[in-house]
């Protein structure tokens, strides 16, 4: 009969059998060497694209910072020449300096995001690859934490465990399945690319 989202109560099934089902499920996240290398290459390529976008955005903010700096300098000269009064100069220069601070904050955010993008992608990949092994050797409390992180819900239906992977682990599981069919499926590479695009979007929304 359908269960409720979350983990199954002990009385539904013996703990050993339930853990075996979870262990089998987490095995779907594991790649063979060829697929693992492909995902790594795709991650590096995606990171390169991300770096280019961030570099362009940083250059725009730097240019805006310099434009505002030129305005402040020009108005300061006008103040010295008596073309604008001190109060007007103070008001406008404060506004422009605040805008400059906004540019600096955005530049720092982009640099930090650039540093974390690759790290987070590697963490996701490593966790997926090692999830089955980690689950097997952890204490019950840690097993529950791992499952809560990887799975959005678990139900018991018709004598079988049914679970849904959270993003982007659902896409990684699909990638592993696609890679397993690569030898016999001419469109496997295309399928991987489509899955990667979805993982890339999910990865950008995750935080650790």
Backbone as a printed PyTorch tensor [residue, N CA C, xyz], in Angstrom:
tensor([[[  0.8460,  -1.1890,   0.0000],
         [  0.0000,   0.0000,   0.0000],
         [  0.8750,   1.2300,   0.0000]],

        [[  0.4060,   2.3490,  -0.5370],
         [  1.2390,   3.5410,  -0.6000],
         [  1.6180,   3.9910,   0.7960]],

        [[  2.8580,   4.4570,   0.9380],
         [  3.2960,   4.9960,   2.2080],
         [  3.2590,   6.5060,   2.2000]],

        [[  3.8050,   7.1070,   3.2330],
         [  3.8730,   8.5590,   3.3430],
         [  5.2820,   8.9990,   2.9940]],

        [[  5.4500,  10.2420,   2.4880],
         [  6.7940,  10.7370,   2.2100],
         [  7.6560,  10.6460,   3.4580]],

        [[  8.9370,  10.3380,   3.2700],
         [  9.8270,  10.1940,   4.3960],
         [ 10.3390,   8.7670,   4.4580]],

        [[ 10.7450,   8.3220,   5.6120],
         [ 11.3160,   7.0040,   5.7460],
         [ 10.2990,   6.0190,   6.3110]],

        [[ 10.4100,   4.7940,   5.8880],
         [  9.4390,   3.7760,   6.2490],
         [  9.5980,   3.3890,   7.7110]],

        [[  8.4970,   3.1850,   8.4190],
         [  8.5850,   2.7520,   9.8120],
         [  9.1600,   1.3440,   9.8940]],

        [[  9.8620,   1.0470,  10.9810],
         [ 10.5310,  -0.2570,  11.0990],
         [  9.5990,  -1.4330,  10.9350]],

        [[  8.3260,  -1.2930,  11.3540],
         [  7.4210,  -2.4330,  11.2980],
         [  7.0470,  -2.8150,   9.8690]],

        [[  7.2430,  -1.9730,   8.9070],
         [  6.8660,  -2.2960,   7.5400],
         [  7.7530,  -3.4120,   6.9760]],

        [[  8.9980,  -3.3280,   7.2660],
         [  9.9200,  -4.3020,   6.6950],
         [ 11.1370,  -4.4130,   7.5860]],

        [[ 11.7760,  -5.5320,   7.6120],
         [ 12.9670,  -5.6900,   8.4340],
         [ 14.0480,  -4.7050,   8.0020]],

        [[ 14.7680,  -4.1720,   8.9860],
         [ 15.7660,  -3.1340,   8.7190],
         [ 16.8200,  -3.5940,   7.7180]],

        [[ 17.2390,  -4.8300,   7.8340],
         [ 18.2920,  -5.3160,   6.9380],
         [ 17.8340,  -5.3080,   5.4810]],

        [[ 16.6090,  -5.7430,   5.2450],
         [ 16.0930,  -5.7750,   3.8790],
         [ 15.8890,  -4.3630,   3.3410]],

        [[ 15.4350,  -3.4630,   4.2120],
         [ 15.2200,  -2.0780,   3.7860],
         [ 16.5380,  -1.4170,   3.4020]],

        [[ 17.5810,  -1.6550,   4.1980],
         [ 18.8890,  -1.0850,   3.8800],
         [ 19.4180,  -1.6510,   2.5620]],

        [[ 19.1250,  -2.9070,   2.3130],
         [ 19.5600,  -3.4940,   1.0480],
         [ 18.9100,  -2.7860,  -0.1370]],

        [[ 17.6460,  -2.4210,   0.0110],
         [ 16.9380,  -1.6910,  -1.0520],
         [ 17.5590,  -0.3140,  -1.2600]],

        [[ 17.8590,   0.3790,  -0.1620],
         [ 18.4870,   1.6980,  -0.2810],
         [ 19.8790,   1.5810,  -0.8990]],

        [[ 20.6160,   0.5520,  -0.5020],
         [ 21.9520,   0.3540,  -1.0510],
         [ 21.8860,   0.1410,  -2.5640]],

        [[ 20.9430,  -0.6760,  -3.0080],
         [ 20.7690,  -0.8990,  -4.4500],
         [ 20.4000,   0.4020,  -5.1610]],

        [[ 19.5270,   1.1800,  -4.5290],
         [ 19.0910,   2.4420,  -5.1300],
         [ 20.2610,   3.4020,  -5.2980]],

        [[ 21.0920,   3.5470,  -4.2720],
         [ 22.2230,   4.4670,  -4.3500],
         [ 23.2570,   4.0070,  -5.3610]],

        [[ 23.2580,   2.7020,  -5.6530],
         [ 24.1700,   2.1990,  -6.6770],
         [ 23.8750,   2.7480,  -8.0560]],

        [[ 22.6810,   3.2820,  -8.2550],
         [ 22.3260,   3.8640,  -9.5520],
         [ 23.0930,   5.1650,  -9.8310]],

        [[ 23.6790,   5.7380,  -8.7860],
         [ 24.4330,   6.9780,  -8.9590],
         [ 25.8750,   6.7310,  -9.3800]],

        [[ 26.3050,   5.4820,  -9.3540],
         [ 27.7010,   5.1750,  -9.6300],
         [ 27.9390,   5.0000, -11.1210]],

        [[ 28.9980,   5.6410, -11.6110],
         [ 29.3440,   5.5720, -13.0230],
         [ 30.4770,   4.5960, -13.2600]],

        [[ 30.5590,   4.0880, -14.4880],
         [ 31.7820,   3.3850, -14.8600],
         [ 32.8350,   4.4370, -15.2060]],

        [[ 34.0620,   3.9990, -15.4300],
         [ 35.1680,   4.9430, -15.6200],
         [ 34.9550,   5.8600, -16.8210]],

        [[ 34.3820,   5.3140, -17.8890],
         [ 34.1850,   6.1060, -19.1100],
         [ 33.1880,   7.2410, -18.8730]],

        [[ 32.0760,   6.9180, -18.2140],
         [ 31.0760,   7.9420, -17.9470],
         [ 31.5970,   8.9550, -16.9360]],

        [[ 32.3160,   8.4710, -15.9210],
         [ 32.8760,   9.3750, -14.9200],
         [ 33.8150,  10.3790, -15.5720]],

        [[ 34.6470,   9.9180, -16.4990],
         [ 35.5620,  10.8250, -17.2000],
         [ 34.7940,  11.8180, -18.0510]],

        [[ 33.7020,  11.3360, -18.6940],
         [ 32.8880,  12.2470, -19.5100],
         [ 32.2760,  13.3460, -18.6480]],

        [[ 31.7480,  12.9820, -17.4850],
         [ 31.1280,  13.9790, -16.6120],
         [ 32.1750,  14.9830, -16.1390]],

        [[ 33.3610,  14.5170, -15.8200],
         [ 34.4270,  15.4300, -15.3980],
         [ 34.7790,  16.4190, -16.5050]],

        [[ 34.8870,  15.8930, -17.7230],
         [ 35.2120,  16.7730, -18.8530],
         [ 34.1010,  17.7910, -19.0790]],

        [[ 32.8480,  17.3310, -18.9650],
         [ 31.7250,  18.2460, -19.1360],
         [ 31.7150,  19.3020, -18.0480]],

        [[ 32.0770,  18.9110, -16.8300],
         [ 32.1330,  19.8660, -15.7250],
         [ 33.2050,  20.9160, -15.9770]],

        [[ 34.3590,  20.4800, -16.4400],
         [ 35.4320,  21.4380, -16.7460],
         [ 35.0180,  22.3790, -17.8800]],

        [[ 34.3680,  21.8400, -18.9050],
         [ 33.9290,  22.6760, -20.0210],
         [ 32.8870,  23.6840, -19.5510]],

        [[ 31.9650,  23.2270, -18.7190],
         [ 30.9500,  24.1240, -18.1920],
         [ 31.5770,  25.2000, -17.3190]],

        [[ 32.5760,  24.8000, -16.5480],
         [ 33.2580,  25.7740, -15.6890],
         [ 33.9640,  26.8320, -16.5290]],

        [[ 34.5480,  26.4200, -17.6470],
         [ 35.2130,  27.3840, -18.5270],
         [ 34.2070,  28.3950, -19.0670]],

        [[ 33.0210,  27.9100, -19.4590],
         [ 31.9680,  28.8250, -19.9280],
         [ 31.5430,  29.7790, -18.8180]],

        [[ 31.4030,  29.2390, -17.6140],
         [ 31.0060,  30.0630, -16.4760],
         [ 32.0510,  31.1360, -16.2030]],

        [[ 33.3230,  30.7680, -16.3030],
         [ 34.4060,  31.7280, -16.0760],
         [ 34.3570,  32.8570, -17.0930]],

        [[ 34.0960,  32.5110, -18.3450],
         [ 34.0280,  33.5480, -19.3850],
         [ 32.8810,  34.5230, -19.1100]],

        [[ 31.7330,  33.9960, -18.7220],
         [ 30.5970,  34.8610, -18.4160],
         [ 30.8960,  35.7570, -17.2290]],

        [[ 31.5280,  35.1920, -16.2070],
         [ 31.8670,  35.9940, -15.0320],
         [ 32.8980,  37.0610, -15.3720]],

        [[ 33.8880,  36.7020, -16.1960],
         [ 34.9190,  37.6760, -16.5850],
         [ 34.2950,  38.8570, -17.3360]],

        [[ 33.3430,  38.5600, -18.2180],
         [ 32.6770,  39.6290, -18.9590],
         [ 31.8890,  40.5320, -18.0150]],

        [[ 31.1830,  39.9260, -17.0630],
         [ 30.4060,  40.7130, -16.1040],
         [ 31.3290,  41.5560, -15.2270]],

        [[ 32.4510,  40.9840, -14.8130],
         [ 33.4090,  41.7290, -13.9870],
         [ 33.9450,  42.9250, -14.7580]],

        [[ 34.2600,  42.7290, -16.0370],
         [ 34.7600,  43.8440, -16.8500],
         [ 33.7200,  44.9550, -16.9680]],

        [[ 32.4380,  44.5830, -17.0930],
         [ 31.3890,  45.6040, -17.1670],
         [ 31.3080,  46.4110, -15.8680]],

        [[ 31.3880,  45.7290, -14.7420],
         [ 31.3240,  46.4400, -13.4590],
         [ 32.5700,  47.2980, -13.2370]],

        [[ 33.7130,  46.8080, -13.6900],
         [ 34.9290,  47.6090, -13.5720],
         [ 34.8510,  48.8650, -14.4290]],

        [[ 34.2940,  48.7230, -15.6300],
         [ 34.1410,  49.8800, -16.5110],
         [ 33.1760,  50.8940, -15.9040]],

        [[ 32.0990,  50.4080, -15.2870],
         [ 31.1540,  51.3120, -14.6430],
         [ 31.7990,  52.0180, -13.4560]],

        [[ 32.6020,  51.2810, -12.7050],
         [ 33.3050,  51.8910, -11.5710],
         [ 34.2040,  53.0330, -12.0490]],

        [[ 34.9460,  52.7830, -13.1360],
         [ 35.8530,  53.8090, -13.6630],
         [ 35.0800,  54.9920, -14.2400]],

        [[ 33.9190,  54.7260, -14.8750],
         [ 33.1030,  55.8190, -15.4050],
         [ 32.6300,  56.7360, -14.2740]],

        [[ 32.1850,  56.1320, -13.1830],
         [ 31.7410,  56.9180, -12.0350],
         [ 32.9050,  57.6750, -11.4060]],

        [[ 34.0670,  57.0410, -11.3870],
         [ 35.2470,  57.6980, -10.8390],
         [ 35.5930,  58.9390, -11.6570]],

        [[ 35.4350,  58.8280, -12.9850],
         [ 35.6780,  59.9910, -13.8400],
         [ 34.6860,  61.1100, -13.5790]],

        [[ 33.4310,  60.7570, -13.3310],
         [ 32.4340,  61.7710, -13.0130],
         [ 32.7680,  62.5160, -11.7200]],

        [[ 33.1610,  61.7490, -10.7120],
         [ 33.5000,  62.3690,  -9.4310],
         [ 34.6760,  63.3260,  -9.6020]],

        [[ 35.6720,  62.8770, -10.3480],
         [ 36.8470,  63.7320, -10.5650],
         [ 36.4750,  64.9990, -11.3380]],

        [[ 35.6570,  64.8460, -12.3940],
         [ 35.2690,  66.0050, -13.2020],
         [ 34.4620,  67.0030, -12.3710]],

        [[ 33.5490,  66.4940, -11.5240],
         [ 32.7510,  67.3980, -10.7060],
         [ 33.5960,  68.0770,  -9.6380]],

        [[ 34.6180,  67.3580,  -9.1600],
         [ 35.5130,  67.9750,  -8.1740],
         [ 36.2360,  69.1720,  -8.7920]],

        [[ 36.6680,  69.0010, -10.0440],
         [ 37.3160,  70.1180, -10.7370],
         [ 36.3300,  71.2680, -10.9020]],

        [[ 35.0740,  70.9470, -11.2450],
         [ 34.0540,  71.9910, -11.3800],
         [ 33.8280,  72.7020, -10.0580]],

        [[ 33.9000,  71.9540,  -8.9580],
         [ 33.7290,  72.6020,  -7.6600],
         [ 34.8780,  73.5630,  -7.3770]],

        [[ 36.1060,  73.1270,  -7.7050],
         [ 37.2560,  74.0050,  -7.4980],
         [ 37.1590,  75.2640,  -8.3500]],

        [[ 36.5860,  75.1150,  -9.5440],
         [ 36.4400,  76.2610, -10.4390],
         [ 35.2200,  77.1100, -10.1030]],

        [[ 34.4570,  76.7040,  -9.1180],
         [ 33.2750,  77.4580,  -8.7160],
         [ 32.0690,  77.2250,  -9.5910]],

        [[ 32.0860,  76.1800, -10.4280],
         [ 30.9540,  75.9110, -11.3140],
         [ 29.8200,  75.1740, -10.6040]],

        [[ 30.1250,  74.4420,  -9.5470],
         [ 29.0930,  73.7920,  -8.7260],
         [ 29.4000,  74.0860,  -7.2700]],

        [[ 28.3520,  74.1610,  -6.4620],
         [ 28.6000,  74.4500,  -5.0410],
         [ 28.9700,  73.1690,  -4.2960]],

        [[ 29.4990,  73.3580,  -3.1010],
         [ 30.0060,  72.2450,  -2.3170],
         [ 28.9000,  71.2560,  -1.9400]],

        [[ 27.7130,  71.7470,  -1.6320],
         [ 26.6140,  70.8830,  -1.2160],
         [ 26.1960,  69.9480,  -2.3530]],

        [[ 26.1060,  70.4960,  -3.5760],
         [ 25.7220,  69.6750,  -4.7190],
         [ 26.7880,  68.6200,  -5.0020]],

        [[ 28.0640,  69.0480,  -4.9260],
         [ 29.1580,  68.1030,  -5.1450],
         [ 29.1060,  66.9740,  -4.1280]],

        [[ 28.8640,  67.3330,  -2.8510],
         [ 28.8340,  66.3200,  -1.8060],
         [ 27.7070,  65.3200,  -2.0350]],

        [[ 26.5250,  65.8260,  -2.3970],
         [ 25.3770,  64.9530,  -2.6150],
         [ 25.6120,  63.9930,  -3.7840]],

        [[ 26.0660,  64.5240,  -4.9060],
         [ 26.2560,  63.6890,  -6.0920],
         [ 27.4260,  62.7140,  -5.9350]],

        [[ 28.5090,  63.1870,  -5.3370],
         [ 29.6700,  62.3100,  -5.1690],
         [ 29.3440,  61.1600,  -4.2210]],

        [[ 28.5150,  61.4120,  -3.2000],
         [ 28.1010,  60.3350,  -2.2910],
         [ 27.2740,  59.2830,  -3.0350]],

        [[ 26.3820,  59.7430,  -3.9060],
         [ 25.5720,  58.8080,  -4.6930],
         [ 26.4610,  57.9610,  -5.5950]],

        [[ 27.4080,  58.5890,  -6.2500],
         [ 28.2680,  57.8550,  -7.1730],
         [ 29.2120,  56.9100,  -6.4360]],

        [[ 29.6830,  57.3160,  -5.2600],
         [ 30.5470,  56.4240,  -4.4770],
         [ 29.7700,  55.1990,  -3.9960]],

        [[ 28.4950,  55.4020,  -3.6450],
         [ 27.6700,  54.2740,  -3.2530],
         [ 27.4830,  53.3070,  -4.4230]],

        [[ 27.2960,  53.8870,  -5.6220],
         [ 27.1790,  53.0480,  -6.8160],
         [ 28.4890,  52.2980,  -7.0770]],

        [[ 29.6110,  52.9650,  -6.8260],
         [ 30.8990,  52.2970,  -6.9750],
         [ 31.0400,  51.1310,  -5.9940]],

        [[ 30.5920,  51.3430,  -4.7690],
         [ 30.6450,  50.2630,  -3.7800],
         [ 29.7960,  49.0710,  -4.2310]],

        [[ 28.6680,  49.3790,  -4.8700],
         [ 27.8330,  48.3120,  -5.4110],
         [ 28.5680,  47.5220,  -6.4860]],

        [[ 29.3260,  48.2210,  -7.3220],
         [ 30.1280,  47.5450,  -8.3520],
         [ 31.1700,  46.6340,  -7.7180]],

        [[ 31.8260,  47.1210,  -6.6670],
         [ 32.8480,  46.3240,  -5.9960],
         [ 32.2550,  45.0810,  -5.3390]],

        [[ 31.0710,  45.2530,  -4.7260],
         [ 30.4150,  44.0960,  -4.1030],
         [ 30.0410,  43.0480,  -5.1390]],

        [[ 29.5530,  43.4980,  -6.2960],
         [ 29.1550,  42.5580,  -7.3430],
         [ 30.3770,  41.8600,  -7.9390]],

        [[ 31.4830,  42.5850,  -8.0780],
         [ 32.7210,  41.9720,  -8.5730],
         [ 33.1910,  40.8850,  -7.6240]],

        [[ 33.1410,  41.1610,  -6.3240],
         [ 33.5620,  40.1710,  -5.3360],
         [ 32.6340,  38.9620,  -5.3390]],

        [[ 31.3230,  39.1930,  -5.5010],
         [ 30.3680,  38.0820,  -5.5480],
         [ 30.6600,  37.1760,  -6.7350]],

        [[ 30.9350,  37.7870,  -7.8870],
         [ 31.2220,  37.0120,  -9.0880],
         [ 32.5100,  36.2080,  -8.9380]],

        [[ 33.5100,  36.8060,  -8.3150],
         [ 34.7630,  36.0820,  -8.1040],
         [ 34.5640,  34.9090,  -7.1610]],

        [[ 33.7710,  35.1250,  -6.1050],
         [ 33.5030,  34.0460,  -5.1560],
         [ 32.7050,  32.9340,  -5.8220]],

        [[ 31.7150,  33.3050,  -6.6440],
         [ 30.9100,  32.3050,  -7.3540],
         [ 31.7720,  31.5130,  -8.3160]],

        [[ 32.7220,  32.1720,  -8.9500],
         [ 33.6140,  31.4990,  -9.8820],
         [ 34.4660,  30.4610,  -9.1530]],

        [[ 34.9060,  30.8090,  -7.9340],
         [ 35.7240,  29.8720,  -7.1640],
         [ 34.9050,  28.6770,  -6.6890]],

        [[ 33.6310,  28.9340,  -6.3160],
         [ 32.8260,  27.8690,  -5.7160],
         [ 32.1690,  26.9640,  -6.7540]],

        [[ 31.9890,  27.4470,  -7.9840],
         [ 31.2600,  26.6780,  -8.9930],
         [ 31.9020,  25.3120,  -9.2160]],

        [[ 33.2110,  25.3070,  -9.4540],
         [ 33.9050,  24.0580,  -9.7210],
         [ 33.9340,  23.1890,  -8.4790]],

        [[ 34.1690,  23.7960,  -7.3130],
         [ 34.2240,  23.0370,  -6.0690],
         [ 32.9050,  22.3140,  -5.8120]],

        [[ 31.7890,  23.0210,  -5.9960],
         [ 30.4900,  22.4100,  -5.7470],
         [ 30.1980,  21.2900,  -6.7420]],

        [[ 30.5740,  21.5040,  -7.9850],
         [ 30.3700,  20.4610,  -8.9820],
         [ 31.1420,  19.2010,  -8.6470]],

        [[ 32.3930,  19.3670,  -8.2000],
         [ 33.2160,  18.2190,  -7.8190],
         [ 32.6290,  17.5250,  -6.6000]],

        [[ 32.1250,  18.3020,  -5.6350],
         [ 31.5190,  17.7120,  -4.4370],
         [ 30.3050,  16.8610,  -4.8020]],

        [[ 29.4770,  17.3840,  -5.6920],
         [ 28.2910,  16.6300,  -6.1270],
         [ 28.7150,  15.3270,  -6.8000]],

        [[ 29.6930,  15.4210,  -7.6870],
         [ 30.1560,  14.2480,  -8.4220],
         [ 30.7390,  13.2060,  -7.4760]],

        [[ 31.5760,  13.6420,  -6.5430],
         [ 32.2040,  12.7110,  -5.6090],
         [ 31.1770,  12.0700,  -4.6840]],

        [[ 30.2140,  12.8570,  -4.2090],
         [ 29.1850,  12.2950,  -3.3350],
         [ 28.3560,  11.2480,  -4.0750]],

        [[ 27.9850,  11.5390,  -5.3100],
         [ 27.2060,  10.5770,  -6.0880],
         [ 27.9990,   9.2930,  -6.3090]],

        [[ 29.2590,   9.4400,  -6.6620],
         [ 30.0840,   8.2760,  -6.9660],
         [ 30.2950,   7.3930,  -5.7320]],

        [[ 30.3280,   7.9980,  -4.5390],
         [ 30.6490,   7.2590,  -3.3210],
         [ 29.4430,   7.0320,  -2.4120]],

        [[ 28.2500,   7.4290,  -2.8570],
         [ 27.0680,   7.3610,  -1.9950],
         [ 26.7980,   5.9490,  -1.4910]],

        [[ 26.8870,   4.9730,  -2.3620],
         [ 26.5850,   3.5920,  -1.9630],
         [ 27.5730,   3.1040,  -0.9090]],

        [[ 28.8480,   3.3850,  -1.1100],
         [ 29.8750,   2.9510,  -0.1570],
         [ 29.7120,   3.6660,   1.1830]],

        [[ 29.4450,   4.9870,   1.1340],
         [ 29.2640,   5.7460,   2.3680],
         [ 28.0720,   5.2290,   3.1670]],

        [[ 26.9860,   4.9500,   2.4690],
         [ 25.7780,   4.4720,   3.1460],
         [ 26.0430,   3.1420,   3.8490]],

        [[ 26.8070,   2.2720,   3.2140],
         [ 27.0370,   0.9360,   3.7590],
         [ 27.8130,   0.9720,   5.0660]],

        [[ 28.6990,   1.9530,   5.2400],
         [ 29.5740,   1.9280,   6.4210],
         [ 29.1680,   2.9170,   7.5140]],

        [[ 28.1290,   3.7240,   7.3050],
         [ 27.7570,   4.7230,   8.2860],
         [ 26.8290,   4.1820,   9.3600]],

        [[ 26.7830,   4.9250,  10.4770],
         [ 25.8440,   4.6310,  11.5500],
         [ 24.4330,   5.0140,  11.0950]],

        [[ 23.3960,   4.4210,  11.7350],
         [ 22.0100,   4.6870,  11.3110],
         [ 21.6610,   6.1720,  11.2010]],

        [[ 22.1090,   6.9870,  12.1450],
         [ 21.7740,   8.4200,  12.0860],
         [ 22.3850,   9.0810,  10.8630]],

        [[ 23.6380,   8.7250,  10.5630],
         [ 24.3030,   9.3050,   9.4000],
         [ 23.6970,   8.7740,   8.1060]],

        [[ 23.2500,   7.5360,   8.1250],
         [ 22.5780,   6.9940,   6.9460],
         [ 21.3210,   7.7900,   6.6400]],

        [[ 20.5650,   8.1200,   7.6860],
         [ 19.3490,   8.8950,   7.4850],
         [ 19.6600,  10.2830,   6.9130]],

        [[ 20.7060,  10.9060,   7.4160],
         [ 21.0980,  12.2310,   6.9050],
         [ 21.4850,  12.1580,   5.4370]],

        [[ 22.2360,  11.1230,   5.0820],
         [ 22.6490,  10.9630,   3.6870],
         [ 21.4390,  10.7610,   2.7830]],

        [[ 20.5180,   9.9020,   3.2200],
         [ 19.3220,   9.6540,   2.4140],
         [ 18.4640,  10.9030,   2.2880]],

        [[ 18.3460,  11.6670,   3.3700],
         [ 17.5760,  12.9070,   3.3210],
         [ 18.1790,  13.9050,   2.3410]],

        [[ 19.4980,  13.8800,   2.2210],
         [ 20.1730,  14.8000,   1.3070],
         [ 20.0200,  14.3720,  -0.1450]],

        [[ 20.0400,  13.0610,  -0.3780],
         [ 20.0110,  12.5540,  -1.7480],
         [ 18.6040,  12.3380,  -2.2820]],

        [[ 17.6450,  12.0240,  -1.3980],
         [ 16.3070,  11.6250,  -1.8190],
         [ 15.2670,  12.6180,  -1.3310]],

        [[ 14.2970,  12.9000,  -2.1840],
         [ 13.2480,  13.8410,  -1.8110],
         [ 12.1300,  13.1670,  -1.0310]],

        [[ 11.8680,  11.9070,  -1.3090],
         [ 10.8690,  11.1620,  -0.5440],
         [ 11.0270,   9.6740,  -0.8180]],

        [[ 10.4790,   8.8890,   0.0760],
         [ 10.4980,   7.4360,  -0.0840],
         [  9.1070,   6.8980,   0.2280]],

        [[  8.6430,   5.9560,  -0.5610],
         [  7.3440,   5.3320,  -0.3090],
         [  7.4670,   3.8250,  -0.4790]],

        [[  6.5040,   3.1260,   0.0600],
         [  6.4420,   1.6700,  -0.0330],
         [  5.2120,   1.3240,  -0.8510]],

        [[  5.4100,   0.8200,  -2.0500],
         [  4.3050,   0.5430,  -2.9440],
         [  4.4080,  -0.8680,  -3.5030]],

        [[  3.3800,  -1.6650,  -3.2480],
         [  3.3040,  -3.0330,  -3.7890],
         [  4.5510,  -3.8470,  -3.4660]],

        [[  5.0240,  -3.6950,  -2.2360],
         [  6.1720,  -4.4870,  -1.8060],
         [  7.5100,  -4.0090,  -2.3060]],

        [[  7.5600,  -2.8130,  -2.8890],
         [  8.8130,  -2.2760,  -3.4050],
         [  9.0570,  -0.8740,  -2.8530]],

        [[ 10.3240,  -0.5800,  -2.6340],
         [ 10.7290,   0.7550,  -2.2320],
         [ 10.7350,   1.6660,  -3.4560]],

        [[ 10.0480,   2.7800,  -3.3650],
         [ 10.0250,   3.7720,  -4.4490],
         [ 10.5700,   5.0680,  -3.8860]],

        [[ 11.5850,   5.6160,  -4.5250],
         [ 12.2130,   6.8460,  -4.0340],
         [ 12.5490,   7.7600,  -5.1980]],

        [[ 12.6130,   9.0460,  -4.9110],
         [ 12.9300,  10.0600,  -5.9180],
         [ 14.2090,  10.7810,  -5.5170]],

        [[ 15.1810,  10.8040,  -6.4210],
         [ 16.4140,  11.5370,  -6.1510],
         [ 16.1560,  13.0420,  -6.2140]],

        [[ 16.8260,  13.7630,  -5.3320],
         [ 16.7920,  15.2170,  -5.4150],
         [ 17.6740,  15.6770,  -6.5820]],

        [[ 17.4290,  16.9090,  -7.0590],
         [ 18.3090,  17.4900,  -8.0620],
         [ 19.6420,  17.8430,  -7.3890]],

        [[ 20.7690,  17.7010,  -8.0890],
         [ 20.9030,  17.1930,  -9.4470],
         [ 21.1740,  15.6920,  -9.5030]],

        [[ 20.9670,  14.9980,  -8.3690],
         [ 21.2970,  13.5760,  -8.3260],
         [ 20.3820,  12.7560,  -9.2290]],

        [[ 19.1440,  13.2530,  -9.4450],
         [ 18.2660,  12.5640, -10.3860],
         [ 18.8610,  12.5610, -11.7900]],

        [[ 19.4720,  13.6820, -12.1670],
         [ 20.0760,  13.7790, -13.4850],
         [ 21.3620,  12.9610, -13.5770]],

        [[ 22.0840,  12.8630, -12.4670],
         [ 23.2750,  12.0280, -12.4590],
         [ 22.9090,  10.5560, -12.6250]],

        [[ 21.8030,  10.1490, -11.9800],
         [ 21.3400,   8.7670, -12.1430],
         [ 20.9770,   8.5040, -13.5970]],

        [[ 20.3250,   9.4810, -14.2440],
         [ 19.9900,   9.3300, -15.6600],
         [ 21.2580,   9.2600, -16.5060]],

        [[ 22.2690,  10.0490, -16.1350],
         [ 23.5300,  10.0210, -16.8640],
         [ 24.1760,   8.6520, -16.7720]],

        [[ 24.1390,   8.0590, -15.5830],
         [ 24.7300,   6.7340, -15.4000],
         [ 24.0180,   5.6950, -16.2540]],

        [[ 22.6850,   5.7740, -16.2990],
         [ 21.9160,   4.8460, -17.1280],
         [ 22.2470,   5.0550, -18.6020]],

        [[ 22.3300,   6.3250, -19.0170],
         [ 22.6460,   6.6340, -20.4020],
         [ 24.0260,   6.1020, -20.7700]],

        [[ 24.9830,   6.2630, -19.8390],
         [ 26.3290,   5.7760, -20.1050],
         [ 26.3870,   4.2680, -20.2200]],

        [[ 25.5650,   3.5870, -19.4370],
         [ 25.5430,   2.1230, -19.4930],
         [ 25.0430,   1.6240, -20.8360]],

        [[ 24.2300,   2.4510, -21.5180],
         [ 23.6980,   2.0560, -22.8250],
         [ 24.5570,   2.5580, -23.9820]],

        [[ 25.6470,   3.2590, -23.6670],
         [ 26.4260,   3.9360, -24.7050],
         [ 26.9470,   2.9810, -25.7710]],

        [[ 27.2870,   1.7790, -25.3600],
         [ 27.8820,   0.8370, -26.3220],
         [ 26.8830,   0.3930, -27.3820]],

        [[ 25.5940,   0.4430, -27.0820],
         [ 24.5940,  -0.0530, -28.0230],
         [ 23.6640,   1.0280, -28.5470]],

        [[ 23.8260,   2.2480, -28.0390],
         [ 22.9130,   3.3340, -28.4220],
         [ 23.6920,   4.4300, -29.1200]],

        [[ 23.3920,   4.6780, -30.3950],
         [ 24.1060,   5.7040, -31.1600],
         [ 23.8100,   7.1030, -30.6500]],

        [[ 22.6870,   7.2880, -29.9540],
         [ 22.3080,   8.6330, -29.5050],
         [ 22.6850,   8.8700, -28.0570]],

        [[ 23.5140,   8.0050, -27.4840],
         [ 23.8690,   8.1460, -26.0700],
         [ 24.5880,   9.4610, -25.8070]],

        [[ 25.4900,   9.8510, -26.7120],
         [ 26.2210,  11.0950, -26.4960],
         [ 25.2790,  12.2880, -26.4550]],

        [[ 24.2840,  12.2930, -27.3480],
         [ 23.3020,  13.3700, -27.3520],
         [ 22.4840,  13.3570, -26.0600]],

        [[ 22.1130,  12.1580, -25.6290],
         [ 21.3370,  12.0450, -24.3950],
         [ 22.1310,  12.5790, -23.2240]],

        [[ 23.4240,  12.2590, -23.1630],
         [ 24.2750,  12.7750, -22.0910],
         [ 24.3090,  14.2920, -22.1060]],

        [[ 24.4360,  14.8590, -23.3000],
         [ 24.4980,  16.3090, -23.4150],
         [ 23.2270,  16.9590, -22.9040]],

        [[ 22.0840,  16.3660, -23.2410],
         [ 20.8150,  16.9200, -22.7690],
         [ 20.7030,  16.8190, -21.2610]],

        [[ 21.1370,  15.6880, -20.7070],
         [ 21.1020,  15.5180, -19.2560],
         [ 22.0480,  16.4990, -18.5910]],

        [[ 23.2370,  16.7010, -19.1860],
         [ 24.2010,  17.6200, -18.6000],
         [ 23.6450,  19.0380, -18.5090]],

        [[ 22.9240,  19.4720, -19.5330],
         [ 22.3490,  20.8100, -19.4950],
         [ 21.4110,  20.9590, -18.3120]],

        [[ 20.6190,  19.9110, -18.0490],
         [ 19.7260,  19.9590, -16.9050],
         [ 20.4840,  19.9460, -15.5950]],

        [[ 21.5810,  19.1540, -15.5270],
         [ 22.3740,  19.1060, -14.3070],
         [ 23.0370,  20.4540, -14.0510]],

        [[ 23.5070,  21.1010, -15.1430],
         [ 24.1630,  22.3920, -15.0060],
         [ 23.2160,  23.4120, -14.3810]],

        [[ 21.9390,  23.4210, -14.8370],
         [ 20.9570,  24.3300, -14.2740],
         [ 20.7020,  24.0170, -12.8050]],

        [[ 20.6150,  22.7220, -12.4780],
         [ 20.3520,  22.3290, -11.0990],
         [ 21.5370,  22.6830, -10.2130]],

        [[ 22.7400,  22.4610, -10.7250],
         [ 23.9380,  22.7240,  -9.9390],
         [ 24.0350,  24.1930,  -9.5710]],

        [[ 23.6170,  25.0790, -10.4730],
         [ 23.6850,  26.5090, -10.2140],
         [ 22.7390,  26.9310,  -9.0950]],

        [[ 21.7310,  26.0780,  -8.7750],
         [ 20.7710,  26.4200,  -7.7480],
         [ 21.0760,  25.7640,  -6.4150]],

        [[ 22.0920,  24.8940,  -6.3770],
         [ 22.3850,  24.1760,  -5.1430],
         [ 23.4590,  24.8830,  -4.3470]],

        [[ 23.4290,  24.6750,  -3.0610],
         [ 24.4910,  25.1870,  -2.2180],
         [ 24.8490,  24.1260,  -1.1870]],

        [[ 26.0790,  24.1970,  -0.7100],
         [ 26.5460,  23.2060,   0.2500],
         [ 26.9040,  23.9020,   1.5490]]])
